[in-house]
């Protein structure tokens, strides 16, 4: 797995810039020298970051506060320091590239009090984490994370908006991005990660966390004690819960403790990271979370099969031209299986309704589940079952064993809506237990990725995104703009269960919510390109078999698009405007371009193709897509590495191509 590794150990006594008692400063630079971390110890631990001459982070205090009054990061005494340089590659078989280069310089500082800090400087960002070496169990009362900026920087930040149970820490993690500034951030509101801020006119930063295990996720709020400052906020540990929320299938917190975590005294804590870009294109293809996540704990991943999924819920089980009543019944699911088999889709999901919502061991009398699974095996299609977290957490071991023996391939787990310590611990337990039974997991239920997808690669997808399902009920969302914003921010954290694939497409003026015949905002080609741009090893086809069979040409194209790749290359991009990316699988390339509501012309440079001649199957916006968003043109063109192709992206438009070498 590891191709090359270079280790250089240097005692950092030689790089101490200032040393007056315990007030010491340490400088750590990235391999390229562009990113620089300054760490100051003494009465407080503060760190700051520069990219060239631009300030990314002003001096910001960090600490861990333990119950009992001990503060790790106050009145510090440095015991020793060490610097390490790493340049290695690791395999990522279920990802947007098959190999990730991990190149960084690292500074480790050990403090009196049995704790340490590790800082990493990458060419594309920086990160730090606390580690403790204490006996027994410790309680973390709070963690101090300050994000002090040199001035009132502009932000793209997702606020917590879905207040289930009237508590901000219970959230769907779904929101459009608010364009604001540090000073303009709402004082009484929480935001969640990742979020973006401007460093300069061209440079941007994305704040995220990684390797979140047995610890609560970080929210963001305005720091009232300092100007131009944000701070991390954490859900206190839940000590009392009850059923509630949506359809009474959430597990709502009714009482919380006065601490955020109770955990092993010897452990590493989550990484706090900032990705730094010189231009927008760099944000479209970034590996920071993969690099910071714990390596896979599944030795044999050969049974983990990514792929595409025929999905029932978004299209409301809406079939036509059939001789049975469509709905949650055996005939309908056999029809979905036939559709999946005919189009070489790997899976079918049975969403809500196949079982009791609070008792997943009680199968609906409307379906014959063994018959459905047997039929799917004959057709070489896998079955994935939906379940609420509340239901699955009560009977996880029995459910996984029983349904795996029946031949079920995985579970789509919904309505988590939290990332306090208890929920994070549960998510890891689910991933581990599912792997034991060779089951795939899709954490659709409002939960954002932080690296679990590398540690347990049987977890193929996460929601934590305001996906296509929202168009069924939200008339005023600017979906095309959101679609060309999330690839730069949310997608950096990990795969997105956005569920694209609408075949009813609408212009801005014509769009309206519809429950049983939902439509998308923007053009058909926008939907096709989403399958290339949006990362999802388990990728849904949201529309109904009826809709896809009426649009077989589009369906055939979608069916050929892989869900994992050997290589990805960002071609051109502007946050909130458009995004273009090329992805390679074996000897074929797939290129997708997404646009906001503003019509534009872009030029695609195919120099990434290398030597030889190629043919491309292209889907582009039709000449009348401004009036009929379903209008598109399919054409076959010849290209090579010298080709510079002008592409017109219509309002809410897209462009998609499959490229293969000519013999």
C-alpha atoms as one frame of an Amber mdcrd trajectory, in Angstrom:
protein
   0.000   0.000   0.000   2.738   2.426   0.930   4.879   3.254  -2.051   7.237
   5.824  -0.604   7.852   7.140   2.853  10.440   9.591   4.109  10.863  10.181
   7.832  13.046  12.942   9.201  13.175  13.390  12.957  14.496  16.689  14.227
  14.485  17.883  17.800  12.710  21.198  17.626  14.973  22.855  20.164  16.787
  24.132  17.114  13.719  25.828  15.624  12.543  27.651  18.710  12.285  31.267
  17.636  11.778  32.776  21.087  12.355  31.255  24.504  11.706  33.247  27.640
  10.867  30.777  30.414   7.903  28.830  29.135   6.843  31.477  26.601   8.049
  29.729  23.478   7.255  29.997  19.786   7.576  27.327  17.136   7.317  27.648
  13.378   6.198  24.833  11.092   6.113  25.197   7.311   4.463  23.067   4.643
   6.689  21.106   2.225   6.317  23.871  -0.374   6.953  26.552   2.246   3.779
  28.472   1.343   1.750  27.592   4.434   3.239  28.488   7.795   2.000  27.728
  11.311   3.214  29.736  14.315   2.563  28.082  17.696   2.938  30.113  20.895
   2.987  28.462  24.316   3.029  29.899  27.812   0.050  31.252  29.695  -2.052
  30.127  26.718  -1.518  28.034  23.615  -2.187  30.109  20.523  -1.653  29.278
  16.909  -1.761  31.356  13.748  -1.447  30.585  10.046  -0.123  32.388   6.981
  -0.235  31.534   3.292   2.619  33.484   1.759   2.064  37.020   3.053  -1.682
  36.514   3.591  -2.967  35.905   7.094  -5.238  32.858   7.166  -5.691  32.764
  10.933  -4.743  35.373  13.520  -3.407  34.143  16.889  -6.194  31.949  18.283
  -6.302  30.262  21.677  -6.988  26.521  21.922  -7.480  24.324  24.971  -9.289
  21.344  26.475 -11.153  21.909  29.749 -11.536  18.838  31.942 -14.174  18.417
  34.611 -12.535  19.240  37.939 -10.954  22.441  36.697  -7.836  21.223  34.851
  -7.291  23.092  31.583  -4.977  21.581  28.998  -3.544  24.619  27.276  -3.209
  27.065  30.184   0.053  27.902  31.987   1.887  25.365  29.878   5.238  23.712
  30.397   6.805  22.126  27.304   8.512  18.764  27.968   9.824  18.063  24.477
   9.155  18.670  20.801   9.705  16.743  17.599   9.332  17.500  13.924   8.566
  14.864  11.295   8.351  15.059   7.509   6.118  12.550   5.740   5.688  11.812
   2.055   3.654   8.658   1.438   0.874   7.270  -0.738  -2.057   5.179   0.448
  -4.637   3.229  -1.526  -8.271   4.350  -1.558 -10.269   1.699  -3.421 -13.680
   3.326  -2.795 -13.018   6.969  -3.552 -12.611   9.546  -6.305  -9.014   8.397
  -6.860  -7.300   5.113  -6.266  -4.206   6.565  -4.597  -3.824   9.590  -2.291
  -0.531  11.352  -1.736  -0.036  12.316   1.920   2.764  14.873   2.144   3.154
  17.072   5.206   5.477  18.402   7.879   4.439  17.682  11.452   5.247  19.272
  14.798   4.500  17.392  18.035   4.682  19.246  21.358   4.486  17.300  24.618
   3.351  19.277  27.655   3.551  18.713  31.383   0.228  17.262  32.459   0.261
  14.212  30.181  -1.046  15.789  27.005   0.325  16.860  23.647  -0.537  18.793
  20.516   0.185  17.730  16.949   0.272  20.261  14.129   0.455  19.404  10.442
   1.325  21.721   7.577   0.220  20.508   4.152   0.628  22.319   0.860  -3.173
  22.561   0.684  -3.945  23.309   4.317  -3.164  22.881   7.984  -4.493  20.913
  10.935  -4.019  20.276  14.645  -5.274  17.857  17.285  -4.958  17.301  21.028
  -3.864  13.965  22.509  -3.999  12.910  26.153  -2.146  10.229  28.076  -4.114
  10.018  31.305  -5.302   7.032  33.311  -8.888   5.846  33.329 -11.863   7.823
  32.071 -11.850  11.597  31.771 -14.671  14.069  31.260 -14.244  16.900  28.765
 -16.225  19.847  30.073 -15.539  21.894  26.949 -13.065  22.478  24.145 -11.838
  25.933  23.271 -11.590  26.472  19.525 -11.201  30.073  18.404 -11.076  31.147
  14.783  -9.714  34.673  14.897  -9.465  36.432  11.550  -7.461  39.587  10.723
 -10.524  41.525   9.585 -14.237  41.138   8.870 -13.914  38.361   6.310 -16.823
  37.275   4.121 -18.307  33.839   4.832 -20.341  31.137   3.154 -21.843  29.400
   6.148 -24.724  26.944   6.690 -26.898  27.830   9.678 -28.750  25.284  11.772
 -32.350  25.819  10.648 -34.273  22.633  11.361 -34.819  22.910  15.094 -36.320
  19.540  15.918 -37.281  19.522  19.567 -36.529  23.263  19.759 -32.866  22.544
  20.361 -30.092  23.764  18.090 -27.960  20.673  18.640 -30.640  18.464  17.053
 -30.395  19.319  13.389 -30.798  17.912   9.906 -27.433  19.417   8.819 -29.211
  20.696   5.705 -29.094  24.383   4.777 -28.368  26.731   1.929 -25.228  28.794
   2.427 -25.708  32.247   3.911 -23.476  34.894   2.387 -22.428  37.065   5.289
 -19.358  38.286   7.155 -17.925  37.495  10.556 -19.461  40.684  11.920 -22.767
  39.976  10.223 -23.127  36.440  11.547 -26.291  35.973  13.570 -25.477  36.150
  17.279 -28.108  33.687  18.468 -27.570  31.030  15.786 -25.340  28.031  15.309
 -23.725  27.006  12.052 -22.256  23.639  11.170 -19.170  22.442   9.344 -17.712
  22.742   6.792 -17.880  26.483   6.063 -15.850  28.810   3.859 -14.274  32.219
   4.274 -12.281  34.486   1.979  -8.592  34.969   2.692  -8.043  37.488  -0.112
  -9.549  38.397  -3.476  -8.613  34.991  -4.894  -7.709  32.777  -1.933 -10.284
  30.931   0.163 -10.296  28.696   3.229 -12.637  25.886   4.274 -12.873  24.913
   7.950 -13.654  21.282   8.759 -13.002  18.485  11.228 -11.761  14.949  10.702
 -11.341  11.655  12.545 -14.328  12.430  14.745 -14.674   9.360  16.953 -16.228
   9.008  20.419 -16.531  12.802  20.578 -19.160  15.400  19.637 -19.065  17.212
  16.318 -18.190  20.895  16.255 -20.670  23.674  15.551 -19.704  27.285  14.917
 -20.944  30.455  16.582 -19.972  34.084  16.766 -17.346  34.819  19.399 -18.732
  37.692  21.519 -15.448  38.336  23.320 -13.344  39.241  20.262 -13.886  41.133
  17.025 -13.720  39.198  13.745 -13.805  35.934  15.619 -15.767  32.687  15.522
 -15.683  29.877  18.056 -16.384  26.175  18.250 -19.454  24.974  20.145 -20.281
  21.409  21.161 -23.433  19.582  22.169 -23.324  18.555  25.846 -23.580  14.832
  26.488 -27.182  13.516  26.398 -28.307  11.930  29.660 -32.061  11.629  28.981
 -33.838  10.903  25.687 -37.326  10.209  24.432 -39.081   9.438  21.173 -40.197
  12.511  19.264 -39.396  14.635  16.240 -40.602  13.601  12.801 -43.362  10.953
  13.037 -42.077  10.217  16.533 -39.109   8.311  15.077 -36.324  10.613  16.256
 -34.658   9.990  19.587 -34.827  13.457  21.118 -32.604  14.672  23.935 -34.612
  15.888  26.915 -31.681  16.516  29.258 -27.963  17.114  28.764 -24.991  16.917
  31.105 -22.601  19.710  32.063 -19.824  18.139  29.972 -19.458  17.373  26.253
 -17.709  14.001  26.422 -16.728  11.202  28.764 -13.931   9.249  27.162 -10.725
   7.268  27.576  -7.961   9.273  29.173  -5.452   8.029  26.620  -6.573   8.959
  23.129  -6.259  11.271  20.119  -8.950  13.907  19.729 -10.441  15.052  16.388
  -8.448  17.065  13.894  -9.315  20.747  13.435  -8.374  21.616   9.856  -8.334
  24.528   7.448  -8.015  23.853   3.730  -6.312  26.724   1.923  -6.767  27.371
  -1.797  -4.997  29.719  -4.182  -8.026  29.534  -6.518 -11.528  28.051  -6.501
 -10.598  25.106  -8.690  -8.345  23.680  -5.967 -11.316  23.372  -3.594 -13.220
  21.214  -6.074 -10.803  18.298  -5.666  -9.282  18.005  -2.200  -8.238  15.012
  -0.055  -7.788  16.597   3.381 -10.367  14.501   5.231  -9.053  11.285   3.668
  -5.535  12.223   4.738  -6.540  12.974   8.328  -8.939  10.060   8.857  -7.896
   6.860  10.599  -6.963   4.086   8.137  -9.408   1.351   7.225 -10.239  -1.134
   9.951 -11.648  -3.564   7.391  -8.845  -5.814   6.157 -10.714  -7.308   3.204
 -12.792  -4.749   1.305 -13.407  -6.936  -1.731 -17.033  -7.546  -0.700 -17.802
  -3.802  -0.608 -19.505  -3.061  -3.903 -20.278   0.575  -4.710 -22.853   1.255
  -7.384 -26.087   2.905  -8.464 -29.468   2.442  -6.859 -33.042   2.496  -8.139
 -34.901   4.404  -5.432 -38.612   4.504  -4.670 -39.348   7.297  -2.177 -38.530
  10.467  -4.158 -40.781   9.453  -7.045 -43.534   8.338  -4.628 -43.586   4.760
  -6.028 -45.171   6.411  -9.081 -45.390   3.925 -11.929 -47.668   4.054 -14.943
 -48.546   1.618 -17.712 -48.506  -1.343 -15.330 -51.302  -3.809 -14.542 -51.044
  -3.517 -10.766 -51.534  -0.778  -8.198 -48.117   0.774  -7.624 -47.013   1.310
  -4.045 -45.349  -0.492  -1.168 -46.011  -4.035  -2.340 -44.197  -7.009  -3.816
 -45.213  -6.360  -7.433 -43.906  -2.804  -7.330 -40.542  -3.841  -5.946 -40.181
  -6.609  -8.512 -40.790  -3.953 -11.155 -38.013  -1.780  -9.673 -35.735  -4.833
  -9.650 -36.529  -5.531 -13.319 -35.721  -1.913 -14.141 -32.434  -2.065 -12.221
 -31.432  -5.327 -13.907 -32.293  -4.035 -17.389 -30.103  -0.974 -16.843 -27.314
  -2.772 -14.971 -27.938  -0.899 -11.718 -26.459  -2.677  -8.739 -29.147  -2.065
  -6.106 -32.761  -1.285  -5.258 -33.699   0.445  -2.005 -36.861  -0.360  -0.101
 -37.460   2.931   1.644 -39.882   3.681   4.471 -42.968   1.490   4.654 -41.444
  -1.963   4.183 -41.455  -2.370   7.977 -42.849  -0.718  11.069 -41.034   2.616
  11.497 -40.203   1.941  15.138 -39.822  -1.859  14.911 -37.752  -2.885  11.913
 -38.160  -6.578  12.760 -41.867  -6.273  11.963 -42.187  -6.491   8.163 -45.254
  -4.960   6.515 -47.909  -7.486   5.498 -48.082  -5.659   2.146 -44.805  -7.181
   0.974 -43.184 -10.602   0.864 -39.602  -9.707   1.720 -38.069 -13.196   1.204
 -39.721 -13.344  -2.219 -38.379  -9.903  -3.136 -34.853 -10.822  -2.043 -34.990
 -14.151  -3.885 -36.178 -12.391  -7.042 -33.417  -9.775  -6.745 -30.781 -12.525
  -6.504 -32.065 -14.065  -9.722 -31.696 -10.674 -11.393 -28.255  -9.977  -9.851
 -29.572  -6.898  -8.047 -28.889  -6.204  -4.367 -31.527  -5.092  -1.863 -30.892
  -2.275   0.615 -33.380  -1.594   3.413 -34.322   1.734   4.983 -34.483   2.085
   8.770 -34.650   4.912  11.264 -31.717   5.171  13.647 -34.168   4.929  16.557
 -35.420   1.575  15.259 -32.056   0.127  14.291 -30.298   1.124  17.508 -32.707
  -1.011  19.554 -32.133  -4.265  17.653 -28.939  -3.684  15.674 -27.174  -6.983
  16.357 -30.208  -9.166  15.709 -31.334  -7.114  12.711 -27.945  -7.156  10.994
 -27.538 -10.894  11.514 -31.067 -11.801  10.437 -31.295  -9.608   7.358 -27.750
 -10.403   6.214 -28.621 -14.107   6.314 -31.696 -13.355   4.197 -29.438 -11.787
   1.571 -29.915  -8.063   2.248 -26.860  -6.072   1.119 -27.095  -3.042   3.368
 -29.074  -0.426   5.237 -30.003   3.171   4.605 -30.210   4.660   8.101 -32.324
   7.770   8.555 -33.207  10.419  11.139 -30.039  10.513  13.209 -30.229  14.331
  13.350 -27.473  14.651  15.943 -23.721  14.396  16.305 -23.269  14.595  20.065
 -20.851  12.072  21.560 -23.478   9.374  22.007 -24.592   9.571  18.381 -21.031
   9.602  17.037 -20.196   6.538  19.112 -23.322   4.816  17.795 -22.418   5.618
  14.196 -19.030   3.945  14.604 -20.637   0.927  16.282 -23.132   0.615  13.438
 -20.330   0.772  10.861 -18.273  -1.844  12.719 -21.162  -4.229  13.330 -22.391
  -3.885   9.763 -18.926  -4.748   8.462 -18.959  -7.915  10.570 -22.020  -9.033
   8.609 -20.703  -7.637   5.294 -23.402  -4.992   5.096 -23.177  -1.614   3.375
 -24.320   1.524   5.189 -25.786   4.773   3.860 -26.139   7.307   6.683 -28.826
   9.242   4.885 -30.330  10.521   8.121 -28.948  14.006   8.429 -25.385  13.247
   9.457 -22.239  14.798   8.000 -19.053  12.852   7.151 -15.771  13.461   8.984
 -13.612  10.553   7.817 -15.611   7.506   8.900 -15.822   6.603   5.195 -12.092
   5.797   5.182 -12.025   4.064   8.563 -15.037   1.895   7.692 -15.301   1.932
   3.891 -18.515  -0.098   4.029 -20.075   3.289   4.892 -20.565   4.459   1.324
 -22.605   7.590   1.730 -23.854  10.359   3.996 -26.576  12.934   3.690 -25.867
  16.164   5.583 -26.783  17.995   2.382 -29.891  19.807   1.194 -30.449  17.308
  -1.578 -32.931  16.860  -4.384 -35.645  15.626  -2.017 -36.108  19.208  -0.830
 -37.558  20.296  -4.178 -40.658  18.268  -3.291 -41.619  20.932  -0.727 -39.433
  24.064  -1.013 -40.517  26.521  -3.735 -37.967  29.280  -3.126 -34.580  27.575
  -2.793 -31.977  28.579  -5.374 -31.022  25.004  -6.166 -28.646  25.546  -9.140
 -26.588  28.008  -7.090 -26.480  25.554  -4.191 -25.434  22.786  -6.601 -22.375
  24.814  -7.622 -21.506  25.700  -4.029 -21.625  22.344  -2.222 -18.835  20.751
  -4.329 -16.412  23.333  -2.898 -17.514  23.081   0.746 -19.759  20.207   1.853
 -18.326  17.670  -0.616 -14.833  18.284   0.769 -15.949  16.469   3.936 -16.990
  13.350   2.042 -19.597  11.735  -0.213 -23.071  13.250  -0.506 -26.365  11.402
  -0.661 -27.822  14.192  -2.798 -29.923  11.741  -4.879 -29.905  13.352  -8.355
 -31.537  12.140 -11.547 -34.816  14.005 -12.115 -36.238  13.511 -15.604 -38.839
  16.277 -15.225 -36.736  19.412 -15.468 -37.898  23.003 -15.205 -36.838  26.543
 -15.881 -36.711  29.021 -13.026 -40.096  30.471 -13.981 -41.862  27.119 -14.321
 -40.624  25.371 -11.200 -43.050  24.394  -8.457 -43.021  21.670  -5.788 -44.887
  18.466  -6.597 -45.025  15.452  -4.314 -45.830  12.582  -6.711 -44.336  14.012
  -9.909 -41.426  16.081  -8.575 -39.216  18.112 -10.880 -35.744  19.594 -10.699
 -34.639  23.193 -11.048 -32.487  23.572 -14.137 -31.886  21.521 -17.241 -31.719
  17.826 -18.034 -27.976  18.121 -18.619 -27.593  19.644 -15.166 -29.031  16.421
 -13.752 -26.826  14.206 -15.928 -23.689  16.119 -14.960 -24.584  15.789 -11.259
 -23.785  12.069 -11.462 -20.216  13.008 -12.391 -19.656  16.080 -10.215 -21.284
  14.848  -6.987 -19.297  12.205  -5.123 -21.369   9.226  -3.962 -20.069   5.646
  -4.085 -23.691   4.600  -3.523 -25.485   6.864  -6.008 -29.276   7.060  -6.179
 -31.401   7.397  -9.292 -34.169   9.449  -7.749 -36.839   9.284 -10.437 -39.209
   6.441 -11.227 -38.606   3.578 -13.665 -41.493   4.963 -15.754 -39.751   8.329
 -16.117 -36.401   6.741 -16.946 -37.839   4.357 -19.534 -39.481   7.302 -21.288
 -36.036   8.947 -21.357 -33.943   5.882 -22.151 -31.194   7.853 -23.890 -30.511
   9.817 -20.695 -30.894   6.677 -18.593 -28.375   4.778 -20.703 -25.854   7.560
 -20.116 -26.430   7.646 -16.356 -26.083   3.865 -16.187 -22.574   4.022 -17.691
 -21.217   6.495 -15.100 -19.149   4.793 -12.360 -19.515   5.827  -8.727 -15.830
   5.480  -7.796 -12.860   6.524  -9.899  -9.142   6.057 -10.417  -8.425   9.745
 -10.810 -10.184  13.124 -10.585  -9.071  16.465 -12.027 -10.787  19.808 -11.436
 -10.865  21.645 -14.762 -12.492  24.993 -14.090 -14.614  26.451 -11.348 -15.986
  29.449  -9.507 -17.735  29.017  -6.182 -21.465  29.648  -6.564 -21.193  30.040
 -10.342 -20.069  26.828 -12.056 -18.001  23.694 -11.509 -16.288  21.430 -14.050
 -14.506  18.210 -13.139 -13.075  15.237 -15.037 -12.983  11.751 -13.530 -11.241
   8.673 -14.893 -12.292   5.053 -14.487  -9.978   2.552 -16.170  -9.446   3.873
 -19.704 -12.543   6.093 -19.841 -13.050   9.690 -18.739 -16.243  11.340 -17.571
 -16.556  15.128 -17.568 -19.351  17.005 -15.825 -20.134  20.729 -15.733 -22.786
  22.371 -13.554 -24.031  25.949 -13.853 -26.065  28.363 -11.759 -28.960  30.382
 -13.201 -26.611  32.677 -15.190 -25.997  31.580 -18.766 -22.294  31.465 -19.607
 -19.714  30.228 -22.095 -16.715  28.267 -20.865 -13.755  26.656 -22.599 -12.821
  23.076 -21.770  -9.170  22.115 -22.078  -8.688  18.384 -22.714  -4.923  18.297
 -22.217  -5.487  15.859 -19.317  -6.296  13.122 -21.855  -2.683  12.464 -22.790
  -1.597  10.834 -26.022  -3.934   9.358 -28.607  -7.303  10.105 -30.157 -10.602
   9.905 -28.332 -14.313   9.928 -28.974 -16.802  11.626 -26.683 -20.518  11.033
 -26.194 -21.696  14.515 -25.243 -24.942  15.724 -23.687 -25.310  19.492 -23.899
 -28.108  21.950 -23.220 -30.443  22.238 -26.206 -30.968  25.501 -28.055 -34.417
  25.792 -26.484 -33.425  24.818 -22.938 -34.189  28.360 -21.797 -37.889  27.608
 -22.404 -37.967  23.835 -22.008 -35.398  22.606 -19.503 -35.730  19.029 -20.772
 -34.271  20.077 -24.130 -30.822  18.669 -24.784 -28.610  17.580 -27.661 -26.685
  14.311 -27.729 -23.760  14.186 -30.100 -20.579  12.230 -30.709 -17.395  14.183
 -31.311 -13.719  13.379 -31.736 -11.220  15.039 -29.412  -7.598  14.783 -28.295
  -5.315  16.449 -25.776  -5.026  19.549 -27.986  -8.777  20.145 -28.083 -10.109
  23.409 -26.648 -13.892  23.185 -26.727 -16.239  26.111 -26.201 -19.316  25.076
 -24.219 -22.498  27.061 -23.672 -24.087  26.429 -20.293 -27.700  27.570 -20.194
 -29.498  28.991 -17.177 -29.435  26.212 -14.591 -27.614  24.191 -17.196 -25.031
  21.482 -17.473 -22.750  19.550 -19.784 -21.752  15.908 -19.526 -19.529  13.613
 -21.550 -18.171  10.093 -21.607 -14.784   9.933 -23.328 -13.105   6.752 -24.518
  -9.993   6.048 -26.623 -10.248   5.182 -30.294  -8.434   2.034 -31.356
